[in-house]
Amino acid sequence: MAKARKGLRKDKKARAPKNQPICGLWAAARAVGVRLKTAKDVEAFRQECFQRNVFFPKNGNWVGGTTFEERERICRAFGHEVEYFSQFNNLSVEKMLTHKDVFQTRCKWLLTVDKHVLLIVSNMTKRKLWVSDQRGRPMRLVKKNQTPDYDLQSILKQKVVSLCKVKLLDKD
C-alpha cells in the first residue's frame, strides 16, 4: 500500500475534493450546476446519484471513478442533454480547444483525456475559455502574455479520448 502524502487523510472520501480521485464525478457535477466545495458536498452528491440509479454497481470503497455512460446518466438525471463530438477524437487538446466549433460557443463541455476528465467552459472567445479539473481552479488557454497556464500545458499535448457538450434540456 502506498504511503499517504503528509497532511492528507487516510480515508479518501474525507479528503478535500481537490485531493480526491473524482475528476469525472466533479466535472459532471459542475456541468449540471452542482458545486462540490467540501468532502461533505461530494458525499451528498454521490448519495444523490445513487438514489437516482445513475451508477453501475459499486462496492463500498468506491470513491469517484466514472465511465462515459455514468457521466452521461448523471447529466440526464439532472435535466441536461449530452451531445458527443467524435470528429475531435485523436486530435491534441490544444488543436481541439482552438477549433471554432468549441471556443465559439456558450456552453459547458466534458473532455476526456487519458484517465482524466476535465470541464471546459466556453464563452465565444479564446480569452474567456477556461478548463478545470477537480482542483476547481480555472486554467486559461490564453493569458495576457499569450501563454497558457502552467497546469494546462501538460494537458494540451495529450490526445482527446472523447468530447461532449452538456446543455440544459428545453422545457416546452
C-alpha positions as CSV (number, residue, x, y, z in Angstrom):
1,M,0.0,0.0,0.0
2,A,1.3,3.4,-0.9
3,K,2.2,5.8,1.9
4,A,-0.2,8.8,2.1
5,R,1.1,12.3,1.5
6,K,1.7,14.4,4.6
7,G,-1.5,16.3,5.5
8,L,-3.9,14.0,3.7
9,R,-6.5,12.0,5.4
10,K,-6.1,8.2,5.0
11,D,-9.8,8.0,4.2
12,K,-10.1,9.2,0.6
13,K,-13.7,10.2,1.0
14,A,-12.9,12.5,3.9
15,R,-10.3,14.5,1.9
16,A,-10.8,17.9,0.3
17,P,-12.3,17.4,-3.2
18,K,-9.1,18.6,-4.8
19,N,-7.3,15.7,-3.3
20,Q,-9.9,13.0,-4.1
21,P,-9.7,11.0,-7.3
22,I,-13.1,12.3,-8.5
23,C,-12.3,14.1,-11.8
24,G,-15.3,12.6,-13.7
25,L,-17.8,12.9,-10.9
26,W,-16.6,16.5,-10.2
27,A,-16.8,17.5,-13.9
28,A,-20.3,16.1,-14.4
29,A,-21.5,17.8,-11.2
30,R,-20.2,21.2,-12.3
31,A,-21.6,20.7,-15.8
32,V,-25.1,20.3,-14.3
33,G,-24.6,23.2,-11.9
34,V,-23.7,21.5,-8.7
35,R,-20.7,22.9,-6.8
36,L,-18.6,20.5,-4.7
37,K,-16.6,22.5,-2.2
38,T,-16.2,20.1,0.7
39,A,-16.0,16.4,1.2
40,K,-19.5,16.5,2.7
41,D,-20.8,18.1,-0.5
42,V,-19.1,15.3,-2.6
43,E,-20.6,12.6,-0.4
44,A,-24.1,14.1,-0.6
45,F,-23.8,14.3,-4.4
46,R,-22.6,10.6,-4.6
47,Q,-25.6,9.6,-2.5
48,E,-28.0,11.7,-4.7
49,C,-26.6,9.9,-7.7
50,F,-27.0,6.5,-6.1
51,Q,-30.7,7.4,-5.3
52,R,-31.2,8.3,-9.0
53,N,-29.6,5.0,-10.1
54,V,-27.1,6.6,-12.4
55,F,-24.1,4.4,-11.3
56,F,-23.4,0.9,-12.3
57,P,-22.9,-1.4,-9.2
58,K,-20.1,-0.2,-7.0
59,N,-18.5,-1.5,-3.8
60,G,-18.3,0.4,-0.5
61,N,-14.7,1.5,-1.2
62,W,-15.6,3.3,-4.5
63,V,-14.6,7.0,-4.4
64,G,-15.4,8.5,-7.8
65,G,-14.1,6.8,-10.9
66,T,-16.7,7.1,-13.6
67,T,-17.3,5.8,-17.1
68,F,-18.6,7.6,-20.2
69,E,-22.1,6.2,-19.6
70,E,-22.2,7.1,-15.9
71,R,-21.3,10.8,-16.7
72,E,-23.9,10.9,-19.4
73,R,-26.5,9.4,-17.0
74,I,-25.6,12.0,-14.3
75,C,-26.2,14.8,-16.8
76,R,-29.5,13.3,-18.0
77,A,-30.7,12.7,-14.4
78,F,-30.2,16.3,-13.6
79,G,-32.1,17.5,-16.7
80,H,-29.3,18.1,-19.1
81,E,-28.7,16.8,-22.7
82,V,-25.3,15.3,-23.8
83,E,-24.1,15.6,-27.4
84,Y,-21.0,13.8,-28.5
85,F,-18.4,15.2,-30.9
86,S,-16.4,12.3,-32.4
87,Q,-14.6,14.5,-35.0
88,F,-12.2,15.7,-32.3
89,N,-11.1,12.2,-31.2
90,N,-7.3,11.6,-31.5
91,L,-6.6,15.4,-32.0
92,S,-4.4,17.1,-29.5
93,V,-6.3,19.0,-26.8
94,E,-4.7,22.3,-27.9
95,K,-6.0,21.9,-31.5
96,M,-9.4,20.9,-30.2
97,L,-9.6,24.0,-27.9
98,T,-8.6,26.4,-30.7
99,H,-11.2,24.9,-33.1
100,K,-14.0,27.4,-33.7
101,D,-16.7,24.8,-33.1
102,V,-15.5,24.6,-29.5
103,F,-14.4,28.0,-28.4
104,Q,-17.1,30.0,-30.3
105,T,-20.0,28.6,-28.3
106,R,-21.5,29.4,-24.9
107,C,-21.7,26.1,-23.2
108,K,-20.0,23.5,-21.0
109,W,-18.0,20.6,-22.3
110,L,-16.8,17.3,-20.8
111,L,-13.4,16.5,-22.1
112,T,-11.8,13.1,-21.5
113,V,-8.1,12.6,-22.0
114,D,-6.0,9.6,-20.8
115,K,-7.5,8.6,-17.4
116,H,-8.7,12.2,-16.6
117,V,-11.8,14.2,-17.2
118,L,-11.9,18.0,-17.5
119,L,-14.6,20.6,-17.6
120,I,-14.4,23.2,-20.3
121,V,-16.5,26.4,-20.2
122,S,-16.5,28.4,-23.4
123,N,-17.8,31.9,-24.0
124,M,-17.3,32.9,-27.6
125,T,-13.6,33.8,-27.4
126,K,-10.4,32.1,-26.7
127,R,-9.6,34.6,-24.0
128,K,-12.7,33.7,-22.0
129,L,-12.4,29.9,-22.5
130,W,-11.2,28.0,-19.4
131,V,-10.5,24.4,-18.4
132,S,-10.8,22.9,-14.9
133,D,-10.5,19.6,-13.1
134,Q,-11.4,18.6,-9.5
135,R,-9.0,21.1,-8.0
136,G,-11.6,23.7,-9.1
137,R,-9.0,26.2,-10.4
138,P,-9.8,27.6,-13.8
139,M,-6.9,27.2,-16.2
140,R,-6.8,29.7,-19.1
141,L,-5.8,28.8,-22.6
142,V,-4.8,32.4,-23.4
143,K,-3.4,34.8,-20.7
144,K,-2.3,38.4,-21.1
145,N,1.2,37.2,-22.1
146,Q,-0.3,34.9,-24.8
147,T,0.7,31.7,-23.0
148,P,-1.5,29.0,-21.4
149,D,-1.5,28.4,-17.6
150,Y,1.3,26.3,-16.4
151,D,-1.0,23.5,-15.2
152,L,-2.7,23.4,-18.6
153,Q,0.5,22.9,-20.6
154,S,0.9,19.2,-20.0
155,I,-2.8,18.6,-20.8
156,L,-2.6,20.5,-24.2
157,K,-0.2,17.9,-25.6
158,Q,-2.5,14.9,-24.8
159,K,-4.9,13.3,-27.3
160,V,-8.7,13.8,-26.9
161,V,-10.4,10.5,-26.0
162,S,-13.9,12.0,-26.0
163,L,-15.6,15.3,-26.0
164,C,-19.3,16.0,-25.3
165,K,-21.3,19.2,-25.0
166,V,-23.7,19.5,-22.0
167,K,-26.7,21.7,-22.3
168,L,-29.9,22.2,-20.4
169,L,-32.9,20.4,-21.9
170,D,-35.5,22.7,-23.4
171,K,-38.8,22.5,-21.4
172,D,-41.7,23.3,-23.8
